Amino acid sequence: MQTLVASTELHSWKGTLAILCTYAKSEEFPVLCDFLASRLEAAGDTRSAVLCYICAGNIDKAVNAWVNASINKEYVRSAPW
């Protein structure tokens, strides 16, 4: 499953999450969701990353990603250009 998460095309992250929900063992599910979330966040897809962090039970990372995205959005909105 780790290989699946590592190699999946991020535009199909929902399908990957569905596979994890269906087939991942309960002890590996949070780790795999967290890994998928990290990849999504690194690619700039914060909304999807937050959902995967929540699925992983990693509320701290979900909140941090959401707050950072909100701060960056405010910065861009207040930029003079």
FENFENNOR-V74326 format. One record per residue. RES is the residue in three letters. PSI is psi in whole degrees, -180 to 180 (* if undefined). Layout:
{{RES/PSI} {RES/PSI}}
//
This chain:
{{MET/-34} {GLN/-41} {THR/-40} {LEU/-49} {VAL/-38} {ALA/-30} {SER/-6} {THR/144} {GLU/130} {LEU/-21} {HIS/-16} {SER/33} {TRP/-31} {LYS/-41} {GLY/-39} {THR/-44} {LEU/-39} {ALA/-40} {ILE/-42} {LEU/-43} {CYS/-34} {THR/-42} {TYR/-16} {ALA/144} {LYS/149} {SER/-33} {GLU/-22} {GLU/-16} {PHE/-51} {PRO/-38} {VAL/-43} {LEU/-40} {CYS/-40} {ASP/-41} {PHE/-45} {LEU/-43} {ALA/-43} {SER/-42} {ARG/-43} {LEU/-43} {GLU/-43} {ALA/-30} {ALA/-2} {GLY/7} {ASP/76} {THR/-42} {ARG/-46} {SER/-38} {ALA/-43} {VAL/-44} {LEU/-43} {CYS/-37} {TYR/-40} {ILE/-44} {CYS/-34} {ALA/-11} {GLY/16} {ASN/76} {ILE/-36} {ASP/-48} {LYS/-36} {ALA/-47} {VAL/-44} {ASN/-44} {ALA/-42} {TRP/-45} {VAL/-46} {ASN/-40} {ALA/-39} {SER/-42} {ILE/-46} {ASN/-37} {LYS/-42} {GLU/-40} {TYR/-46} {VAL/-41} {ARG/-34} {SER/0} {ALA/142} {PRO/-13} {TRP/*}}
//
